[in-house]
Amino acid sequence: MAGTEDFLQQIREAEERAEKIKQEAQARAREIVLQARREAQGLLARAKNEAQLQGEKLAEEAEAQARLEAEGVRRRGEEQAQSERERAQARFDEAVKFVLERLLRLDLKAGPPGKGP
């Protein structure tokens, strides 16, 4: 019977070792899952940070582009205003000349001052 009890003892020890290995494997699996979650959270945080930086960069680029376009619009507006001023000045000179010519014609038709009809 000693052989049977030794055999049963070996089976119990093997079962205990198997249980211990199983528990260690479960603990290691839990640790791996926790580590994976921590790494995933780190990756997510980095991705969010990179996305925010990329968004800020895109906003800065859009703002710079808008400033360039606004400057172009302003410059074209100033050029157009200058052109209109020049046209107005040229027409003003023509208008003054026209008025003076009319006044001189009227003055010539009316005759010298002091003589009435």
N, CA, C and O of each residue as an XYZ file, in Angstrom:
468
protein
N       0.777     -1.186      0.000
C       0.000      0.000      0.000
C       0.833      1.271      0.000
O       0.388      2.350     -0.390
N       2.027      1.091      0.444
C       2.883      2.256      0.471
C       3.090      2.791     -0.925
O       3.207      4.002     -1.113
N       3.137      1.927     -1.890
C       3.306      2.357     -3.256
C       2.111      3.143     -3.741
O       2.257      4.100     -4.501
N       0.902      2.738     -3.297
C      -0.306      3.421     -3.705
C      -0.363      4.794     -3.061
O      -0.723      5.784     -3.698
N       0.003      4.838     -1.775
C      -0.024      6.133     -1.086
C       1.032      7.064     -1.669
O       0.790      8.264     -1.799
N       2.175      6.542     -2.015
C       3.204      7.376     -2.648
C       2.690      7.897     -3.999
O       2.892      9.056     -4.360
N       2.022      7.001     -4.727
C       1.478      7.378     -6.012
C       0.412      8.456     -5.851
O       0.387      9.426     -6.607
N      -0.472      8.285     -4.860
C      -1.517      9.286     -4.602
C      -0.889     10.602     -4.155
O      -1.348     11.678     -4.538
N       0.149     10.510     -3.354
C       0.846     11.716     -2.895
C       1.451     12.450     -4.099
O       1.385     13.678     -4.167
N       2.020     11.737     -5.017
C       2.608     12.337     -6.211
C       1.527     13.013     -7.060
O       1.733     14.085     -7.629
N       0.364     12.345     -7.126
C      -0.758     12.941     -7.870
C      -1.186     14.235     -7.203
O      -1.395     15.237     -7.888
N      -1.326     14.239     -5.856
C      -1.720     15.456     -5.129
C      -0.690     16.560     -5.345
O      -1.060     17.712     -5.572
N       0.567     16.231     -5.278
C       1.625     17.220     -5.469
C       1.582     17.764     -6.897
O       1.753     18.964     -7.114
N       1.356     16.895     -7.852
C       1.247     17.317     -9.243
C       0.043     18.239     -9.418
O       0.129     19.238    -10.131
N      -1.076     17.915     -8.776
C      -2.269     18.758     -8.834
C      -2.003     20.109     -8.189
O      -2.440     21.138     -8.705
N      -1.285     20.118     -7.058
C      -0.953     21.371     -6.383
C      -0.041     22.225     -7.262
O      -0.227     23.437     -7.373
N       0.952     21.574     -7.889
C       1.842     22.306     -8.788
C       1.040     22.856     -9.972
O       1.241     23.997    -10.390
N       0.153     22.053    -10.494
C      -0.686     22.480    -11.615
C      -1.559     23.661    -11.198
O      -1.710     24.620    -11.955
N      -2.138     23.596     -9.987
C      -2.966     24.704     -9.481
C      -2.120     25.954     -9.298
O      -2.540     27.061     -9.637
N      -0.913     25.760     -8.753
C      -0.023     26.907     -8.556
C       0.350     27.518     -9.905
O       0.349     28.740    -10.054
N       0.671     26.672    -10.890
C       1.008     27.163    -12.228
C      -0.180     27.896    -12.830
O      -0.019     28.936    -13.468
N      -1.369     27.352    -12.624
C      -2.592     27.979    -13.149
C      -2.793     29.347    -12.513
O      -3.100     30.312    -13.213
N      -2.624     29.446    -11.191
C      -2.801     30.721    -10.493
C      -1.750     31.738    -10.942
O      -2.055     32.914    -11.142
N      -0.506     31.268    -11.099
C       0.548     32.172    -11.573
C       0.245     32.651    -12.993
O       0.472     33.816    -13.321
N      -0.261     31.764    -13.821
C      -0.607     32.127    -15.192
C      -1.753     33.139    -15.204
O      -1.741     34.082    -15.994
N      -2.737     32.943    -14.334
C      -3.852     33.894    -14.250
C      -3.368     35.245    -13.755
O      -3.785     36.288    -14.259
N      -2.475     35.223    -12.752
C      -1.929     36.481    -12.233
C      -1.125     37.188    -13.322
O      -1.226     38.403    -13.494
N      -0.327     36.411    -14.055
C       0.467     36.990    -15.143
C      -0.450     37.532    -16.243
O      -0.170     38.584    -16.816
N      -1.522     36.834    -16.536
C      -2.475     37.302    -17.551
C      -3.122     38.606    -17.109
O      -3.289     39.524    -17.912
N      -3.492     38.688    -15.817
C      -4.074     39.942    -15.306
C      -3.062     41.082    -15.411
O      -3.404     42.206    -15.778
N      -1.811     40.768    -15.083
C      -0.767     41.790    -15.168
C      -0.562     42.245    -16.607
O      -0.388     43.435    -16.869
N      -0.584     41.295    -17.536
C      -0.438     41.646    -18.956
C      -1.597     42.522    -19.412
O      -1.385     43.490    -20.143
N      -2.811     42.202    -18.997
C      -3.980     43.000    -19.366
C      -3.851     44.410    -18.795
O      -4.114     45.390    -19.492
N      -3.443     44.516    -17.518
C      -3.270     45.842    -16.902
C      -2.193     46.639    -17.625
O      -2.368     47.829    -17.891
N      -1.083     45.987    -17.942
C      -0.006     46.661    -18.664
C      -0.488     47.123    -20.037
O      -0.175     48.233    -20.469
N      -1.243     46.276    -20.713
C      -1.777     46.640    -22.032
C      -2.723     47.834    -21.918
O      -2.707     48.725    -22.767
N      -3.544     47.851    -20.867
C      -4.453     48.991    -20.667
C      -3.662     50.271    -20.415
O      -3.993     51.329    -20.950
N      -2.608     50.165    -19.591
C      -1.791     51.357    -19.318
C      -1.132     51.857    -20.598
O      -1.104     53.059    -20.864
N      -0.611     50.938    -21.376
C       0.016     51.327    -22.636
C      -1.007     51.927    -23.592
O      -0.718     52.904    -24.282
N      -2.190     51.350    -23.634
C      -3.248     51.875    -24.502
C      -3.641     53.286    -24.063
O      -3.864     54.162    -24.898
N      -3.724     53.499    -22.755
C      -4.058     54.838    -22.252
C      -2.958     55.833    -22.615
O      -3.237     56.975    -22.980
N      -1.701     55.384    -22.512
C      -0.589     56.249    -22.905
C      -0.638     56.586    -24.378
O      -0.445     57.737    -24.771
N      -0.901     55.563    -25.202
C      -1.012     55.795    -26.644
C      -2.162     56.736    -26.963
O      -2.036     57.618    -27.812
N      -3.287     56.543    -26.275
C      -4.447     57.402    -26.496
C      -4.129     58.840    -26.101
O      -4.479     59.780    -26.815
N      -3.468     59.005    -24.969
C      -3.101     60.358    -24.528
C      -2.158     61.009    -25.540
O      -2.312     62.185    -25.867
N      -1.182     60.242    -26.034
C      -0.260     60.795    -27.036
C      -1.000     61.131    -28.324
O      -0.736     62.160    -28.946
N      -1.925     60.266    -28.722
C      -2.690     60.522    -29.942
C      -3.540     61.786    -29.788
O      -3.628     62.601    -30.706
N      -4.162     61.937    -28.620
C      -4.959     63.149    -28.379
C      -4.068     64.380    -28.431
O      -4.432     65.393    -29.028
N      -2.902     64.291    -27.805
C      -1.978     65.417    -27.792
C      -1.517     65.760    -29.212
O      -1.485     66.927    -29.601
N      -1.164     64.729    -29.974
C      -0.751     64.962    -31.356
C      -1.886     65.545    -32.181
O      -1.664     66.426    -33.012
N      -3.095     65.060    -31.956
C      -4.254     65.598    -32.693
C      -4.481     67.063    -32.342
O      -4.786     67.879    -33.211
N      -4.329     67.388    -31.066
C      -4.504     68.779    -30.644
C      -3.425     69.662    -31.271
O      -3.718     70.752    -31.763
N      -2.178     69.189    -31.251
C      -1.102     69.957    -31.865
C      -1.326     70.120    -33.361
O      -1.096     71.194    -33.916
N      -1.772     69.061    -34.007
C      -2.056     69.133    -35.445
C      -3.196     70.114    -35.711
O      -3.145     70.893    -36.663
N      -4.221     70.070    -34.865
C      -5.332     71.012    -35.015
C      -4.882     72.453    -34.842
O      -5.304     73.336    -35.589
N      -4.023     72.688    -33.854
C      -3.499     74.037    -33.642
C      -2.665     74.487    -34.839
O      -2.744     75.636    -35.273
N      -1.857     73.548    -35.368
C      -1.036     73.882    -36.534
C      -1.923     74.233    -37.723
O      -1.673     75.212    -38.426
N      -2.968     73.424    -37.945
C      -3.886     73.703    -39.059
C      -4.588     75.050    -38.868
O      -4.782     75.800    -39.825
N      -4.964     75.344    -37.621
C      -5.624     76.631    -37.349
C      -4.669     77.786    -37.621
O      -5.067     78.805    -38.185
N      -3.413     77.629    -37.223
C      -2.424     78.682    -37.480
C      -2.206     78.868    -38.975
O      -2.109     79.995    -39.461
N      -2.128     77.749    -39.704
C      -1.951     77.843    -41.158
C      -3.151     78.511    -41.812
O      -2.995     79.335    -42.714
N      -4.351     78.157    -41.356
C      -5.565     78.766    -41.916
C      -5.599     80.257    -41.611
O      -5.983     81.066    -42.456
N      -5.194     80.612    -40.398
C      -5.179     82.028    -40.024
C      -4.164     82.801    -40.872
O      -4.441     83.914    -41.318
N      -2.993     82.204    -41.091
C      -1.980     82.857    -41.928
C      -2.501     83.023    -43.350
O      -2.307     84.070    -43.967
N      -3.163     81.989    -43.872
C      -3.733     82.072    -45.216
C      -4.803     83.159    -45.284
O      -4.868     83.916    -46.253
N      -5.637     83.231    -44.254
C      -6.688     84.262    -44.216
C      -6.069     85.654    -44.169
O      -6.564     86.579    -44.813
N      -4.981     85.804    -43.405
C      -4.304     87.115    -43.360
C      -3.762     87.486    -44.734
O      -3.875     88.637    -45.157
N      -3.171     86.509    -45.438
C      -2.649     86.788    -46.778
C      -3.774     87.210    -47.723
O      -3.640     88.169    -48.484
N      -4.879     86.478    -47.659
C      -6.009     86.813    -48.523
C      -6.582     88.184    -48.160
O      -6.929     88.968    -49.044
N      -6.681     88.471    -46.867
C      -7.201     89.771    -46.435
C      -6.272     90.888    -46.900
O      -6.734     91.950    -47.317
N      -4.966     90.650    -46.830
C      -4.006     91.652    -47.297
C      -4.168     91.887    -48.792
O      -4.094     93.025    -49.257
N      -4.389     90.817    -49.544
C      -4.612     90.959    -50.983
C      -5.865     91.760    -51.281
O      -5.864     92.616    -52.165
N      -6.929     91.487    -50.550
C      -8.182     92.228    -50.731
C      -7.976     93.698    -50.376
O      -8.444     94.588    -51.087
N      -7.271     93.947    -49.268
C      -7.011     95.327    -48.851
C      -6.186     96.052    -49.908
O      -6.486     97.193    -50.260
N      -5.148     95.390    -50.412
C      -4.282     96.016    -51.414
C      -5.074     96.317    -52.690
O      -4.942     97.396    -53.267
N      -5.903     95.348    -53.132
C      -6.720     95.598    -54.329
C      -7.699     96.743    -54.088
O      -7.947     97.551    -54.983
N      -8.250     96.810    -52.890
C      -9.164     97.902    -52.556
C      -8.465     99.251    -52.598
O      -9.010    100.232    -53.103
N      -7.250     99.288    -52.058
C      -6.488    100.546    -52.094
C      -6.146    100.941    -53.519
O      -6.220    102.114    -53.883
N      -5.765     99.943    -54.333
C      -5.453    100.234    -55.738
C      -6.682    100.764    -56.469
O      -6.587    101.714    -57.247
N      -7.830    100.149    -56.217
C      -9.063    100.591    -56.862
C      -9.442    101.996    -56.386
O      -9.869    102.839    -57.176
N      -9.277    102.232    -55.081
C      -9.594    103.568    -54.553
C      -8.671    104.609    -55.169
O      -9.116    105.703    -55.517
N      -7.385    104.280    -55.307
C      -6.442    105.224    -55.924
C      -6.820    105.485    -57.368
O      -6.749    106.622    -57.834
N      -7.220    104.448    -58.077
C      -7.639    104.605    -59.467
C      -8.869    105.507    -59.558
O      -8.951    106.371    -60.432
N      -9.824    105.301    -58.647
C     -11.032    106.139    -58.636
C     -10.683    107.592    -58.295
O     -11.258    108.521    -58.863
N      -9.749    107.783    -57.374
C      -9.324    109.159    -57.046
C      -8.702    109.832    -58.257
O      -8.973    110.998    -58.543
N      -7.863    109.082    -58.968
C      -7.219    109.644    -60.157
C      -8.250    109.981    -61.228
O      -8.169    111.029    -61.869
N      -9.222    109.088    -61.419
C     -10.285    109.365    -62.388
C     -11.092    110.590    -61.967
O     -11.433    111.442    -62.788
N     -11.388    110.659    -60.673
C     -12.168    111.800    -60.175
C     -11.384    113.091    -60.358
O     -11.955    114.112    -60.742
N     -10.079    113.061    -60.087
C      -9.253    114.263    -60.249
C      -9.233    114.686    -61.712
O      -9.341    115.874    -62.018
N      -9.096    113.722    -62.616
C      -9.085    114.052    -64.043
C     -10.422    114.653    -64.453
O     -10.450    115.622    -65.212
N     -11.510    114.110    -63.977
C     -12.836    114.639    -64.319
C     -13.061    115.992    -63.648
O     -13.743    116.857    -64.200
N     -12.490    116.173    -62.465
C     -12.629    117.456    -61.781
C     -11.971    118.546    -62.622
O     -12.540    119.619    -62.821
N     -10.782    118.261    -63.105
C     -10.084    119.245    -63.947
C     -10.915    119.555    -65.194
O     -11.015    120.713    -65.601
N     -11.507    118.527    -65.798
C     -12.359    118.733    -66.964
C     -13.586    119.571    -66.593
O     -13.993    120.459    -67.342
N     -14.165    119.278    -65.432
C     -15.364    119.998    -64.996
C     -15.041    121.477    -64.755
O     -15.809    122.358    -65.140
N     -13.913    121.736    -64.123
C     -13.513    123.137    -63.872
C     -13.317    123.853    -65.206
O     -13.768    124.985    -65.382
N     -12.649    123.194    -66.133
C     -12.422    123.793    -67.450
C     -13.758    124.076    -68.141
O     -13.945    125.143    -68.726
N     -14.688    123.114    -68.071
C     -16.000    123.257    -68.685
C     -16.740    124.456    -68.080
O     -17.283    125.287    -68.808
N     -16.757    124.539    -66.750
C     -17.463    125.635    -66.059
C     -16.838    126.975    -66.431
O     -17.548    127.940    -66.712
N     -15.522    127.031    -66.431
C     -14.851    128.293    -66.788
C     -15.172    128.702    -68.225
O     -15.411    129.878    -68.499
N     -15.177    127.732    -69.142
C     -15.510    128.053    -70.531
C     -16.941    128.580    -70.632
O     -17.184    129.537    -71.368
N     -17.872    127.995    -69.930
C     -19.262    128.438    -69.959
C     -19.397    129.846    -69.377
O     -20.104    130.700    -69.910
N     -18.700    130.051    -68.278
C     -18.766    131.380    -67.673
C     -18.201    132.438    -68.611
O     -18.760    133.528    -68.733
N     -17.106    132.119    -69.267
C     -16.513    133.081    -70.194
C     -17.428    133.341    -71.383
O     -17.526    134.482    -71.835
N     -18.094    132.327    -71.900
C     -19.025    132.501    -73.003
C     -20.193    133.391    -72.588
O     -20.607    134.290    -73.319
N     -20.717    133.107    -71.373
C     -21.824    133.923    -70.885
C     -21.383    135.360    -70.714
O     -22.124    136.293    -71.025
N     -20.171    135.530    -70.218
C     -19.650    136.874    -69.986
C     -19.464    137.591    -71.316
O     -19.735    138.788    -71.413
N     -19.011    136.889    -72.328
C     -18.807    137.497    -73.616
C     -20.139    137.848    -74.297
O     -20.237    138.876    -74.967
N     -21.138    137.021    -74.131
C     -22.445    137.274    -74.706
C     -23.133    138.442    -74.005
O     -23.865    139.200    -74.641
N     -22.910    138.590    -72.732
C     -23.571    139.628    -71.965
C     -22.945    140.995    -72.241
O     -23.596    142.022    -72.049
N     -21.751    141.015    -72.668
C     -21.119    142.276    -72.945
C     -20.406    142.802    -71.722
O     -20.327    142.125    -70.697
N     -19.878    144.032    -71.833
C     -19.124    144.575    -70.708
C     -20.053    144.871    -69.547
O     -21.232    145.160    -69.752
N     -19.560    144.804    -68.387
C     -20.377    145.065    -67.215
C     -20.819    146.524    -67.183
O     -20.122    147.407    -67.684
N     -21.953    146.759    -66.607
C     -22.466    148.114    -66.434
C     -23.418    148.543    -67.511
O     -24.131    149.528    -67.317
N     -23.474    147.881    -68.611
C     -24.395    148.240    -69.662
C     -25.581    147.301    -69.591
O     -25.402    146.083    -69.595
N     -26.722    147.811    -69.530
C     -27.917    147.011    -69.432
C     -28.600    146.910    -70.755
O     -28.189    147.590    -71.695
N     -29.608    146.110    -70.887
C     -30.335    145.951    -72.140
C     -31.236    147.088    -72.443
O     -31.911    147.083    -73.472
